[in-house]
């Protein structure tokens, strides 16, 4: 770019001095400035040419003549013409050179713009390579306590941890540092890998039953130092995102005290063990902090489970409903007034300040529209036909608004529904204890044949063929 500009300026300087500079005809003498006398005697033909190109002052208009003139111009006229001709040579530049110079400037500007754009893209790529999470504002993070509990269980069972961490997108160094946070999706993948390696399909429940609650950290202590169980559960509902940014805990009082869990920024259908840990873990902490064996009036979990759940039922005190519409449990309304055995109002006030500060520093709402739509569809699928109108109503908007927002993100409701059904079908078929007819019902198909045809359209094989081939 610099060489192009230099060449353009050299051509411009040459054109400006072409009428006043000349090369020496003797040896290697340098170019010298032509004197006025030499310029005056440069030849009548050149004068005529210049006179035709630049008609000048009236005093010299008669001096530049063509071949018809037989007498040379007078001395006074020659002096005037030299003066005016010199002025025109200095002020005017050939049009060809001006256009060429403008062309080089334009090319130089384009080169600079392209270079700056390339540098910016390279900087963005380098920054993204240094931090894979950067720029992915939709990825919620977690403290990683549950992942570390799973790794400890794996190590105690003598299971190699490194391969599982690698498949989950984690590293041993990340797990070893309790101050490091990790993505919720990585934690979910690790729990799935650990459950398979330990052959424990109820790993989330197992960890919730056996873990030390104080390992939760700040969230546990702010709940434990509250005055009543109702106060403690309200604290959990407000500050749960400090520990896990995807977890939304709802607290509602009516005829019963209802605790409802949901996900923000994470597809609910992608998880089983983390949600089970949270549900059973909250119930266990309530019992520990009140010193009473609290038995829920109702306990439901959204994902299905085909194996025996008798151990889970003994722990909860009632039968747990799997494959329900939502993840929630209900307590007797009087349970909200139960005093907590570790209540400390002074400590609680201090911890509330820390929690509020942590909540203020937490990144904003990470919920993506597609994930919210998927989570809404998941709860409606077993009821049969899923309508966009019903999904929009559950999200607090009109069907037209939902369609517009999906269109803005280049999404389509029907495509989301079909892709979700396909993903759930793959996950359910992985559980060989689930009958194909039950899977068809969970996915909203009224007949098994409709599900079979849909699955063959998605994958090219029937559900039975996929299971026989051992693909899942």
C-alpha positions in Angstrom: 0.0 0.0 0.0 2.8 2.4 0.8 4.7 1.6 -2.4 1.5 2.3 -4.4 1.2 5.8 -2.8 4.9 6.5 -3.4 4.5 5.6 -7.1 1.5 7.8 -7.4 3.2 10.8 -5.8 6.3 10.3 -8.0 4.1 10.4 -11.1 2.4 13.6 -9.9 5.7 15.3 -9.1 7.0 14.3 -12.5 3.9 15.7 -14.3 4.2 19.0 -12.4 7.9 19.4 -13.2 7.8 18.1 -16.8 7.6 21.6 -18.2 10.4 22.9 -16.0 12.8 20.0 -15.6 15.0 18.4 -18.2 17.6 15.8 -18.3 21.2 16.7 -19.0 22.6 15.6 -22.4 26.2 15.5 -21.2 27.4 12.4 -19.3 25.6 11.9 -16.0 25.0 15.5 -15.1 21.9 15.8 -12.9 18.6 17.3 -14.1 18.6 21.1 -13.9 16.0 23.8 -13.8 15.5 25.5 -17.2 16.1 29.2 -17.1 13.6 31.7 -18.5 15.9 32.4 -21.4 16.2 28.7 -22.3 12.5 28.4 -21.9 11.8 31.3 -24.2 14.0 29.7 -26.9 12.5 26.3 -26.6 10.9 26.4 -30.0 8.0 28.0 -31.8 6.1 24.7 -32.3 5.9 24.0 -28.5 4.7 27.6 -28.0 1.9 27.2 -30.6 0.8 23.9 -29.0 0.6 25.4 -25.5 -1.2 28.5 -26.9 -3.9 26.3 -28.4 -4.3 24.4 -25.1 -4.2 27.4 -22.8 -5.3 30.7 -24.3 -3.9 33.2 -21.9 -3.8 36.9 -21.3 -4.8 39.3 -24.0 -1.2 40.6 -24.1 0.1 37.3 -25.3 -2.8 36.2 -27.3 -1.2 37.5 -30.5 2.2 36.1 -29.6 1.2 32.4 -30.0 0.7 32.1 -33.7 0.6 29.2 -36.1 2.8 28.5 -39.1 1.3 31.5 -40.9 3.3 34.0 -38.8 6.4 35.1 -40.5 7.7 37.5 -37.8 8.8 36.5 -34.4 6.9 38.0 -31.4 8.2 41.1 -29.8 10.4 40.9 -26.7 7.7 42.4 -24.4 5.1 40.0 -25.6 7.6 37.1 -25.1 8.2 38.1 -21.5 4.4 38.4 -20.8 3.8 35.0 -22.4 6.6 33.3 -20.4 5.1 34.7 -17.2 1.5 33.5 -18.0 2.7 30.2 -19.4 4.7 29.4 -16.3 1.6 30.1 -14.2 -0.5 27.6 -16.2 2.2 25.0 -16.0 2.3 25.3 -12.2 -1.4 25.4 -11.5 -2.7 22.8 -14.0 -2.0 19.0 -14.0 -2.7 16.7 -16.8 -6.1 15.0 -16.3 -4.6 11.5 -16.9 -2.3 11.9 -13.9 -5.0 13.2 -11.7 -7.2 10.2 -12.5 -4.3 7.8 -11.9 -3.5 9.5 -8.6 -7.2 9.2 -7.5 -7.2 5.6 -8.5 -4.2 4.8 -6.3 -5.7 6.7 -3.4 -9.0 4.7 -3.7 -7.1 1.4 -3.9 -5.0 2.4 -0.8 -8.2 3.2 1.1 -9.7 -0.2 0.2 -6.6 -2.0 1.3 -6.6 -0.2 4.6 -10.3 -1.0 5.2 -9.8 -4.7 4.3 -6.7 -4.9 6.5 -8.6 -3.4 9.5 -11.5 -5.8 9.0 -9.2 -8.8 8.8 -7.4 -7.7 11.9 -10.7 -7.4 13.8 -11.8 -10.9 12.7 -8.5 -12.3 13.6 -8.7 -10.7 17.0 -12.2 -12.1 17.5 -11.0 -15.6 16.5 -8.0 -15.4 18.8 -10.2 -14.2 21.7 -12.7 -17.0 21.1 -9.9 -19.6 21.0 -8.5 -18.3 24.3 -11.9 -18.5 26.0 -14.4 -21.0 24.4 -17.2 -19.7 26.6 -16.8 -16.1 25.4 -19.4 -14.8 23.1 -21.8 -17.6 24.1 -23.9 -15.6 26.4 -26.7 -18.2 26.3 -24.6 -20.8 28.2 -25.4 -20.8 31.9 -22.7 -21.7 34.4 -22.7 -23.7 37.7 -20.5 -23.8 40.7 -19.6 -27.4 39.8 -20.3 -28.9 43.3 -22.5 -31.6 41.8 -19.8 -32.5 39.2 -17.2 -32.8 42.0 -19.6 -35.1 44.0 -19.9 -37.3 41.0 -16.1 -37.4 40.4 -15.6 -38.3 44.1 -18.1 -41.2 43.7 -16.3 -42.4 40.6 -12.9 -42.3 42.2 -14.2 -44.2 45.3 -15.5 -46.9 42.9 -12.1 -47.1 41.2 -13.5 -45.8 37.8 -11.0 -43.9 35.6 -12.2 -40.3 35.6 -10.1 -38.7 32.9 -11.9 -40.3 29.9 -15.3 -39.4 31.3 -14.2 -35.8 31.8 -12.9 -35.5 28.3 -16.2 -36.8 26.8 -18.0 -34.3 28.9 -15.8 -31.4 27.8 -14.1 -30.9 31.2 -10.6 -31.3 32.5 -9.2 -32.7 35.8 -7.7 -29.3 36.6 -11.1 -27.7 36.4 -12.7 -30.2 38.7 -9.7 -30.0 41.2 -10.2 -26.2 41.6 -13.4 -25.6 43.7 -13.3 -21.9 42.7 -13.7 -22.7 39.0 -17.2 -22.7 37.5 -18.3 -24.9 34.6 -21.1 -24.9 32.1 -24.3 -26.6 33.1 -24.4 -28.6 29.9 -21.0 -30.1 30.7 -22.2 -31.0 34.2 -25.2 -32.7 32.7 -23.1 -34.7 30.3 -20.7 -35.7 33.1 -23.5 -37.0 35.2 -24.8 -39.1 32.3 -21.3 -40.5 31.8 -20.9 -41.2 35.5 -24.3 -42.9 35.7 -23.3 -45.2 32.9 -19.9 -46.0 34.3 -21.3 -46.7 37.8 -24.3 -48.5 36.4 -26.4 -46.3 38.6 -29.5 -45.1 36.6 -30.6 -43.1 39.7 -27.3 -41.3 40.3 -28.9 -38.0 41.0 -31.1 -39.5 43.7 -28.1 -41.4 45.1 -26.0 -38.3 45.4 -28.8 -36.3 47.0 -29.4 -39.0 49.6 -25.8 -39.2 50.7 -24.1 -35.8 50.2 -23.0 -33.4 52.9 -25.4 -30.3 52.6 -22.8 -27.9 53.8 -20.9 -28.5 50.5 -23.6 -26.4 48.8 -21.9 -23.4 50.4 -23.6 -20.0 50.6 -27.0 -21.1 49.5 -27.2 -23.7 52.3 -26.1 -21.3 55.0 -28.5 -18.6 54.0 -31.3 -21.1 54.2 -30.1 -22.7 57.5 -29.8 -19.4 59.3 -33.3 -18.3 58.4 -36.0 -18.3 61.1 -38.6 -20.6 59.6 -38.8 -23.2 56.8 -40.9 -20.8 54.7 -38.3 -18.1 55.0 -35.5 -20.5 54.1 -37.3 -21.8 51.0 -38.0 -18.3 49.8 -34.3 -17.6 50.1 -33.5 -20.7 48.0 -36.0 -19.5 45.4 -34.4 -16.1 45.1 -30.7 -17.1 45.3 -30.6 -20.5 43.5 -29.1 -19.0 40.4 -26.0 -18.0 42.3 -25.1 -21.7 42.5 -26.6 -22.8 39.2 -27.6 -20.2 36.6 -29.9 -22.6 34.8 -32.0 -23.5 37.9 -35.2 -21.6 38.5 -36.8 -22.5 41.9 -40.4 -21.4 42.3 -42.1 -20.9 45.7 -45.9 -20.6 45.9 -48.3 -20.6 48.8 -52.0 -21.5 48.4 -53.8 -24.4 49.8 -50.4 -26.0 49.9 -46.8 -24.9 49.9 -45.5 -25.8 46.4 -41.8 -25.9 45.3 -41.4 -26.0 41.6 -38.2 -26.4 39.6 -37.6 -25.4 36.0 -34.7 -24.6 33.7 -33.6 -21.4 32.0 -31.2 -21.7 29.1 -31.0 -25.5 29.2 -33.4 -27.9 27.5 -35.2 -29.8 30.2 -35.3 -33.0 28.1 -31.5 -33.2 28.1 -31.3 -33.8 31.8 -32.3 -36.4 34.4 -29.7 -36.7 37.1 -29.2 -33.0 37.9 -32.9 -32.3 38.3 -33.4 -35.3 40.5 -30.5 -34.3 42.7 -32.0 -30.8 43.2 -35.5 -32.1 43.9 -34.5 -34.8 46.4 -31.7 -32.6 47.8 -34.1 -29.8 48.7 -36.4 -32.2 50.5 -33.6 -33.7 52.4 -32.3 -30.3 53.5 -35.8 -29.3 54.7 -35.8 -32.4 56.9 -32.3 -31.8 58.3 -33.0 -28.1 59.1 -36.3 -28.7 60.8 -35.4 -32.0 62.5 -38.6 -33.6 61.3 -39.4 -36.2 58.7 -41.4 -34.1 56.3 -43.5 -36.1 53.9 -44.7 -34.3 50.8 -48.4 -34.4 49.8 -47.3 -34.7 46.2 -44.0 -35.3 44.4 -43.6 -35.3 40.6 -40.8 -35.4 38.1 -41.2 -34.5 34.4 -39.0 -37.2 32.8 -40.2 -40.8 32.6 -38.5 -43.7 34.5 -39.2 -47.3 33.6 -37.2 -49.2 36.3 -38.1 -49.8 39.9 -38.6 -46.7 42.0 -39.3 -48.4 45.3 -36.2 -47.0 46.9 -37.0 -43.5 45.8 -40.6 -43.9 47.1 -39.3 -45.1 50.5 -37.0 -42.0 50.8 -39.8 -39.5 49.8 -42.5 -41.3 51.8 -45.0 -41.4 48.9 -45.0 -42.7 45.4 -43.1 -40.4 43.0 -44.9 -39.6 39.8 -42.5 -39.8 36.8 -43.4 -38.5 33.4 -45.5 -35.7 34.9 -46.2 -32.2 33.6 -43.7 -30.5 35.9 -40.9 -31.0 38.4 -42.5 -30.0 41.8 -43.5 -31.2 45.2 -46.1 -29.9 47.6 -46.0 -29.7 51.4 -48.6 -29.0 54.0 -49.1 -25.3 54.3 -48.3 -25.5 58.0 -44.8 -26.6 57.2 -43.8 -23.0 56.3 -44.0 -22.0 60.0 -41.7 -24.8 61.2 -38.7 -23.3 63.0 -35.2 -24.1 61.8 -32.8 -25.6 64.4 -29.8 -23.5 63.2 -31.6 -20.2 62.9 -29.3 -17.2 63.4 -30.9 -13.8 62.5 -27.6 -11.9 62.7 -25.8 -14.3 60.5 -28.8 -14.4 58.1 -28.7 -10.6 57.7 -25.0 -10.7 56.9 -25.4 -13.5 54.4 -28.3 -11.8 52.7 -26.0 -8.9 51.9 -23.5 -11.3 50.3 -26.3 -13.0 48.3 -27.7 -9.7 47.1 -24.3 -8.6 46.0 -23.7 -12.0 44.2 -27.1 -11.7 42.6 -26.3 -8.2 41.3 -23.0 -9.4 39.7 -24.7 -12.4 38.1 -25.0 -12.3 34.4 -28.5 -11.5 33.0 -31.3 -13.9 32.0 -29.8 -16.5 29.7 -33.1 -18.0 28.6 -33.2 -18.5 24.8 -36.5 -18.5 23.0 -35.9 -21.9 21.4 -35.1 -23.5 24.8 -38.1 -21.9 26.4 -40.3 -23.2 23.6 -38.8 -26.7 23.9 -39.4 -26.8 27.6 -43.0 -25.7 27.1 -43.6 -28.4 24.4 -42.0 -31.1 26.6 -44.7 -30.7 29.3 -47.5 -30.7 26.7 -46.4 -33.7 24.5 -48.0 -36.5 26.6 -51.4 -34.8 26.3 -51.5 -35.3 22.6 -51.5 -32.7 19.9 -49.2 -29.7 20.8 -50.5 -26.4 19.5 -48.5 -23.2 19.1 -51.4 -21.3 20.7 -51.0 -23.4 23.9 -47.2 -23.0 24.0 -47.5 -19.2 23.5 -50.0 -19.0 26.3 -47.6 -20.9 28.6 -44.9 -18.4 27.7 -47.1 -15.4 28.4 -47.5 -14.2 24.9 -49.9 -14.4 22.0 -49.5 -16.9 19.2 -48.8 -14.1 16.7 -46.0 -12.7 19.0 -44.4 -16.1 19.4 -44.4 -16.6 15.6 -42.9 -13.2 15.0 -40.1 -13.8 17.6 -39.4 -17.2 16.2 -39.2 -15.7 12.7 -36.8 -13.0 13.9 -34.4 -15.8 15.0 -35.1 -17.8 11.8 -36.9 -20.5 13.7 -40.1 -22.3 12.9 -42.5 -23.8 15.5 -43.1 -27.0 13.5 -39.4 -27.6 13.0 -38.7 -27.2 16.7 -41.5 -29.6 17.6 -40.3 -32.3 15.2 -36.6 -31.9 16.2 -37.6 -32.2 19.9 -39.6 -35.3 19.2 -36.7 -36.8 17.4 -34.3 -36.0 20.2 -36.6 -37.4 22.9 -37.3 -40.5 20.8 -33.5 -41.2 20.7 -33.2 -40.7 24.4 -36.2 -42.8 25.3 -35.1 -45.7 23.0 -31.8 -45.7 24.9 -33.8 -46.9 27.9 -34.6 -50.5 26.8 -37.0 -50.9 29.7 -39.4 -48.3 28.1 -41.8 -50.0 25.7 -42.3 -48.5 22.3 -46.0 -47.9 23.0 -45.0 -45.9 26.1 -42.5 -43.9 24.1 -45.2 -43.1 21.5 -47.5 -41.8 24.2 -44.8 -39.7 25.8 -44.1 -38.1 22.4 -47.7 -37.3 21.8 -48.5 -39.9 19.2 -51.9 -41.5 19.6 -50.9 -44.7 17.8 -47.7 -46.7 17.8 -47.8 -46.9 14.0 -47.8 -43.1 13.7 -44.7 -43.0 15.9 -43.0 -45.8 13.8 -43.6 -43.9 10.6 -42.3 -40.7 12.0 -39.2 -42.3 13.4 -38.5 -44.0 10.1 -38.8 -40.7 8.4 -36.4 -39.1 10.8 -33.7 -41.8 10.8 -34.5 -44.2 8.0 -35.2 -47.1 10.4 -38.0 -48.2 12.7 -37.6 -48.0 16.5 -37.5 -51.8 16.7 -34.7 -51.9 14.0 -32.7 -49.3 15.8 -32.9 -51.3 19.1 -32.1 -54.6 17.4 -29.0 -53.0 15.7 -27.8 -51.8 19.1 -27.4 -48.3 17.9 -28.6 -46.9 21.1 
